[in-house]
Amino acid sequence: MADHTTAHPLDALTAEEIDTARGVLDTAGYITPTTRFAHLSLAEPAKAELLAHRAGDPVERRVRALLLETADGRSREVVVSLTHRRIDTERILDPAADGQPPVLVEEFEAVEKALADDARWLRALDERGLDPAQVRVAPLSAGVYDDFPEERGRRILRGLAFVQRHDGDHAWAHPVDGLVAHVDVTTGKVDRVIDLGPVAVPTENGNYDDPAVTGPHRTSLRPLEITQPEGPGFTLDGNLLTWENWSLRVGFDAREGLILHGLAFHDREQGRDRPIVHRASIAEMVVPYGDPSPVRSWQNYFDTGEYMVGRFANALELGCDCLGEITYMDAVVADEHGRPSTLPNAVCLHEEDHGVLWKHTDDWADSAETRRQRRMVLSFFTTVGNYDYGFYWYLYLDGTIEFEAKATGIVFTSAVPEGEHPHTAEVAPGLGAPLHQHLFCARLDMNLDGTTHRVEEVDAARVPIGPDNPRGNAFTQKRTVLASEHGARRDADASVDRAWHVSNPEVLNRVGRPVAYALQPEGKPTLLADPASSIASRAAFATRHLWVTAQRRRALPGGRPRQPAPGRCRSARLHRGRPPHRRGRRHAVAHLRDDSRPAAGGLARHAGRPHRVPAAPRRVLRPQPHARCAALTGLPRVLRG
């Protein structure tokens, strides 16, 4: 029996533990030369177990492995006990019902390799006057569509081509349009090639790192130095982070990336750490494209579930990605052969000044005071194909929790002949960027002073002129308890300044009202695809801004870490009568944020200069010291998207 001692159940997986997991699976006969580890992660204990854990308690360490047989496409999910060196559970997956494991890195090359020998593909390139040696193919998740019934249950990637004229050429500037290939990566064969005929390949140079294209670097900026002579104000003990009154455990997973566990705020008056959020992560994101062309209408990417944003975390560099007094955290993940792989400087921790928190000048009292705001920043950057995403979590001195996604990199491009193109923005002569969205799901497992909670929708409301409002100046708040899962599917509404309050009716503040946090939405569009579309079924979480459900372990948008199957998004399978709020029952709150791309952006060439995509909207949780709530118990555990 292995002695895997750990101080806390949520300690990060070590290289030794990953090796042990692989050894147990190998001994049990689960690994062959064609077996790949699509995903391996810590099997987090149940919420009740974690809340009951005390320092010194024995810890049972388990991992969950998603295994793919590349020879025949079979997949299974296996839970391994590291403590007892045994297989605890196994489940064979049905790809038609459960979806496919995430895309493997080795499958990127498999698509180009298959097309290099396909006569139909080579003929299409020849008709366009293109040298196959200069054509790169983007390996893209295929989705599930009724007009391709033969693809059901199979591992299909689709390929769109780009011309790369030399090794340093940025091929996104030269898309080959009117052409797509469907490749079965299990057999290594090309299923079909759809060729709508040649379209002129945009020729303008897109090499933004070439001074001949962009001009000289800016020289007008003077040095800006951020120093903390006494060192940073936070401490990191293993993965336990403490800063000011905040404490939490910093987790990292190859699928979700950053995970925040056990966020608590120290109450000096009560002399205790008060829990707020049990677990917070961006559990899924989807990028649906709006071009109905036969070669592009299938473009919808789940960058978390299909590509796993965590495994592509950048090695962050001081002065470039992070500025100031920086602490970095490495991340250890399993590669596709089940071996430990260290992602250096994957997570950046630092403090930032954030302007004025509070200020007041009082002439009566002859006083003038200012309090500056500061925030703790936890971040990582990842590159998924053409896009680069920054995931930023902020903790503030006043108890606010905020998430921000920064979308940058390169827009996915197409060729646009002269004429109107209602579904594409032209970003350079002949070069288009199909309209698309970036929809992120924040999964928040709340633990606000305990596990009994309620969620209310709070709207600003006008009061009509009447006996109690003779001048018509009155307005108030309308509060609605979200009393069932079906009724807790909600949309933002900026016209009434809608917010959602999560409260604990069993814990009252000093004015006798339930302690609460407010979730403040941005109100950007939800999924813009037709409700009857395939993507609306697979990404049902993206059709609403808020979902509140009873907690289910490992409930994720679209299911477990796999490519979602049609109609399998669990957030759509709700119970009309079941209340999400019951005494002692944990629940899930999920919030959608949208970074739509309806116009030119990215580092595509535009007016002779590269453009940076603007930062995405933010999601904010703010403490509500005087929140008022009706009487109902229960609460959310962060939802699947």
KANORUR-V411306 format. One record per helix or strand of 2 or more residues. SS is the DSSP state (H for helix, E for strand). FROM is the first residue (numbers start at 1). LEN is the number of residues. If there is no record, write none. Layout:
BEGIN
SS;FROM;LEN + SS;FROM;LEN
END
This chain:
BEGIN
H;15;13 + E;35;8 + H;47;6 + E;62;8 + E;75;7 + E;86;7 + H;95;4 + E;100;2 + H;105;12 + H;119;9 + H;132;3 + E;135;7 + H;146;6 + E;156;8 + H;171;3 + E;175;10 + E;189;7 + H;211;4 + E;234;4 + E;240;4 + E;246;8 + E;257;11 + E;272;18 + E;300;2 + H;309;4 + E;327;8 + E;340;23 + E;367;18 + E;387;10 + E;401;9 + E;413;3 + E;424;5 + E;431;4 + E;439;8 + E;454;9 + E;475;7 + H;494;3 + E;499;10 + E;514;7 + H;534;5 + H;540;4 + E;546;5 + E;562;2 + H;570;3 + E;587;8 + E;605;2 + E;609;2 + E;618;7
END
